[in-house]
Amino acid sequence: MSVETDSTPRAGKQEQVRDRLQQLMSGLQPGEMLPSERELAATLGVARMTLRRAVDGLVNDHQLVRRAGAGTFMAPARVDQRLSATSFSTDMRSRGLVPGAKTFSAQQRPAGMMLASVLGIEPNSPVLHVRRVRTADDEPMALEDLHVPADLVPGLVGKDLEDNSFYDILRERYDLVISGGIQTVEAHQVDADEASHLDVDPGSPAFLFERTSRLSSGRAVEFVRSVYRGDRYRIVVDIFPTAGDGRHQPERTSS
């Protein structure tokens, strides 16, 4: 029996189609392809325009993903990103995912005024800049631009960071341990270059992270700019009462 009837309000039609479409989706796995639009419209007994509106809504809600020339797919599961000092590799492993990285470029060059200010070094001091794509289960998750004062990591090259944690390398090779830092997050739209690395369309929503990390001595050891796919990440923040509200202050723990 067709969902579309003259007596059914337009909003009601959309909700019915969406509900029935989600029932069909419940049997599919993340990344699995949906039947064609024509097949779905016939299965649900609705016009293709009505189906398309329902699919549009599920794409906007990040439940489905359209891939040009390929079809519509179940969206991959999102990863909860806690705002803590844990490395990308540690964070992915804690979620049962296999972390990885592919280095696209690595070069030393003078810091310049901006990086010199952030890293607390002279503008002509050499900085190692490494661009790599961070992956989870071989799927691109973030595009990362890492900047490190070269004198802290003598001999480090881009290949060293292929499928390796920078924090692990700091600790094991250079006996350097991150003690803290500052990180900012803001909304971002992926540009064409970023899109080509992340396997998304230009203009797709993303999170832009910028982080400066320091050693226990207070020296800055890195400045990182990372673009995280908005369809794969959700930001999770622990919230505690402020000191002035008169309530007991629980200790904060990081995941």
matplotlib code that plots the C-alpha trace (Angstrom):
import matplotlib.pyplot as plt

x = [0.0, 1.4, 2.4, 1.3, -2.4, -4.3, -5.5, -1.9, -0.4, 3.0, 4.9, 3.2, 4.2, 7.8, 7.9, 6.3, 8.8, 11.7, 10.5, 10.2, 13.5, 15.2, 13.6, 15.3, 18.5, 18.5, 19.6, 22.6, 26.1, 28.1, 29.6, 27.1, 25.4, 21.6, 19.5, 19.1, 16.7, 14.4, 14.4, 13.8, 10.9, 9.2, 9.8, 8.3, 5.6, 6.4, 7.4, 11.1, 10.9, 9.4, 12.0, 14.8, 13.6, 13.6, 17.1, 18.3, 17.1, 19.0, 22.2, 21.8, 21.6, 24.7, 22.9, 23.5, 26.4, 26.1, 29.1, 29.0, 28.8, 28.7, 25.4, 24.1, 25.7, 25.2, 27.3, 30.3, 30.0, 31.1, 34.0, 33.6, 36.6, 37.3, 39.2, 42.2, 46.0, 45.8, 47.3, 45.3, 46.7, 45.9, 42.4, 41.7, 43.0, 40.8, 37.8, 38.8, 40.1, 43.5, 45.3, 47.5, 49.0, 50.2, 52.9, 52.5, 55.2, 58.0, 60.5, 62.6, 62.3, 62.7, 59.9, 58.8, 57.1, 53.8, 55.4, 58.2, 55.7, 53.7, 56.7, 58.8, 61.8, 63.6, 62.0, 65.1, 65.1, 64.5, 61.1, 60.1, 56.8, 55.1, 51.7, 50.0, 46.5, 45.5, 43.4, 41.3, 40.9, 42.5, 39.8, 40.9, 39.8, 41.9, 44.5, 47.3, 50.0, 52.6, 55.3, 58.2, 61.4, 64.0, 66.6, 64.2, 63.9, 67.3, 67.1, 63.3, 61.9, 58.5, 58.7, 59.2, 55.7, 54.1, 51.7, 53.5, 52.5, 54.5, 54.1, 55.5, 58.5, 59.1, 59.1, 61.0, 63.6, 64.1, 63.0, 60.5, 57.1, 54.1, 52.9, 50.1, 49.1, 46.3, 43.9, 41.2, 38.3, 36.2, 33.8, 35.4, 34.4, 36.8, 38.5, 39.4, 42.9, 41.7, 38.8, 41.1, 43.0, 40.0, 37.8, 34.9, 33.4, 34.7, 32.6, 31.9, 31.6, 34.6, 36.3, 39.5, 41.8, 44.8, 47.0, 50.2, 51.8, 54.6, 57.1, 57.3, 60.0, 57.4, 59.0, 56.6, 57.3, 54.7, 52.1, 49.5, 46.7, 44.2, 41.1, 38.8, 35.9, 32.6, 30.8, 33.1, 33.6, 31.6, 33.1, 32.6, 33.4, 33.3, 31.5, 32.1, 30.7, 32.7, 34.5, 32.1, 28.8, 29.4, 29.2, 31.8, 34.4, 35.0, 38.5, 38.7, 39.9, 40.8, 39.8]
y = [0.0, 3.4, 5.8, 8.8, 9.5, 12.8, 12.7, 12.5, 15.9, 16.5, 16.5, 13.3, 11.7, 12.7, 11.2, 7.9, 7.6, 8.4, 5.9, 3.1, 4.0, 3.8, 0.4, -0.8, 0.8, -1.0, -4.2, -2.6, -2.1, 1.1, 1.7, -0.6, 0.6, 1.2, 0.0, 2.5, 5.3, 3.7, 0.4, 2.1, 4.2, 1.0, -0.9, 1.9, 2.7, 6.4, 8.9, 9.3, 13.0, 12.1, 9.5, 11.9, 14.4, 11.7, 10.7, 14.3, 14.6, 11.5, 12.7, 16.0, 14.0, 12.1, 8.8, 8.4, 9.5, 10.3, 9.6, 11.1, 8.5, 5.6, 5.8, 6.3, 4.5, 4.0, 6.5, 5.2, 5.3, 8.5, 8.7, 10.6, 13.0, 14.0, 17.2, 15.8, 15.5, 11.9, 11.3, 10.4, 6.9, 6.3, 7.7, 5.4, 2.3, 3.0, 2.8, -0.5, 1.2, 0.7, 4.1, 4.9, 7.8, 8.5, 11.2, 13.5, 16.0, 16.7, 19.6, 21.8, 25.6, 28.8, 29.3, 32.7, 35.2, 33.3, 30.0, 31.7, 33.4, 30.2, 28.0, 30.5, 30.4, 32.8, 33.4, 32.0, 28.8, 25.6, 24.0, 20.5, 20.6, 17.3, 17.0, 13.6, 12.1, 10.3, 7.2, 4.8, 1.3, 2.7, 5.4, 9.0, 10.8, 14.0, 16.0, 17.1, 19.8, 19.2, 21.8, 20.9, 22.9, 20.9, 21.0, 19.0, 16.1, 15.7, 13.1, 12.9, 12.5, 12.2, 8.5, 8.0, 9.2, 6.7, 4.7, 5.9, 8.2, 11.4, 11.3, 7.8, 8.8, 11.8, 9.6, 6.6, 8.3, 11.7, 11.1, 14.0, 13.8, 16.2, 17.7, 19.9, 22.5, 24.6, 23.4, 25.4, 24.0, 25.8, 25.0, 24.7, 24.0, 21.7, 23.3, 21.5, 20.5, 19.2, 17.4, 15.5, 14.1, 13.3, 11.7, 14.2, 16.9, 20.5, 22.5, 19.6, 20.5, 19.8, 20.6, 22.7, 21.9, 24.0, 22.7, 23.9, 21.3, 21.8, 19.9, 20.0, 22.7, 24.9, 24.8, 24.4, 21.1, 21.3, 23.4, 21.2, 22.3, 19.4, 19.2, 16.5, 15.2, 16.4, 13.3, 11.1, 13.1, 14.3, 16.5, 15.3, 17.7, 16.9, 19.6, 20.4, 23.1, 26.3, 27.1, 29.8, 27.9, 26.5, 22.8, 20.1, 20.1, 16.6, 15.8, 15.9, 12.8, 12.4, 9.4]
z = [0.0, -0.9, 1.8, -0.3, -0.1, -0.7, 2.9, 4.4, 5.2, 3.5, 6.8, 7.8, 4.5, 5.0, 8.5, 7.3, 4.5, 6.8, 9.4, 6.8, 5.3, 8.7, 9.2, 6.0, 7.1, 10.4, 8.7, 7.0, 8.3, 8.3, 4.8, 3.2, 0.0, -0.2, -3.1, -6.0, -5.6, -8.1, -6.2, -2.9, -4.2, -5.6, -2.3, -0.2, -2.7, -2.9, -5.6, -6.2, -5.3, -1.9, -1.3, -2.3, 0.3, 3.0, 2.0, 2.0, 5.6, 6.6, 4.8, 6.7, 10.0, 9.1, 8.9, 5.2, 2.9, -0.8, -3.0, -6.5, -9.2, -6.6, -4.7, -1.2, 1.7, 5.4, 7.2, 9.2, 12.9, 14.5, 16.9, 20.2, 20.5, 24.1, 24.7, 26.4, 26.0, 24.7, 21.3, 18.2, 18.2, 21.9, 21.4, 18.4, 20.1, 23.1, 20.7, 19.2, 15.9, 14.3, 14.0, 11.1, 9.2, 5.7, 5.3, 2.2, 2.8, 5.3, 5.2, 7.4, 6.9, 9.0, 11.5, 10.4, 12.6, 13.3, 14.3, 16.1, 18.3, 19.0, 19.6, 21.5, 19.1, 16.8, 13.3, 11.6, 13.7, 11.6, 12.1, 10.8, 9.0, 8.4, 6.7, 7.1, 7.0, 10.2, 9.6, 11.6, 10.2, 7.0, 6.5, 6.5, 9.6, 9.9, 7.9, 10.2, 9.8, 12.5, 13.3, 15.6, 16.5, 14.6, 17.4, 19.6, 17.1, 15.3, 12.6, 12.5, 9.0, 7.6, 7.1, 10.8, 11.3, 9.0, 11.2, 14.3, 17.1, 17.3, 21.1, 21.3, 19.2, 21.4, 24.5, 23.2, 20.9, 22.5, 26.1, 25.8, 27.4, 26.8, 30.0, 28.8, 26.3, 24.8, 22.2, 20.3, 18.2, 15.7, 12.9, 9.5, 5.8, 4.0, 1.0, -2.2, -1.1, 2.3, 0.6, -1.7, 1.3, 3.5, 0.7, 1.2, -0.9, -0.8, 1.5, 3.8, 7.5, 9.7, 13.0, 12.9, 15.9, 16.7, 19.5, 21.2, 23.5, 26.0, 28.0, 31.8, 31.3, 29.7, 26.3, 23.3, 21.5, 18.7, 17.0, 15.2, 12.9, 12.2, 10.1, 11.4, 9.3, 10.7, 9.6, 11.7, 14.9, 17.8, 20.5, 24.1, 26.9, 30.7, 32.6, 36.3, 38.6, 38.9, 42.2, 43.1, 43.2, 46.7, 45.7, 46.0, 43.3, 41.9, 40.5, 36.8, 35.0, 31.4, 29.3]

ax = plt.figure().add_subplot(projection="3d")
ax.plot(x, y, z, "-o")
ax.set_aspect("equal")
plt.show()
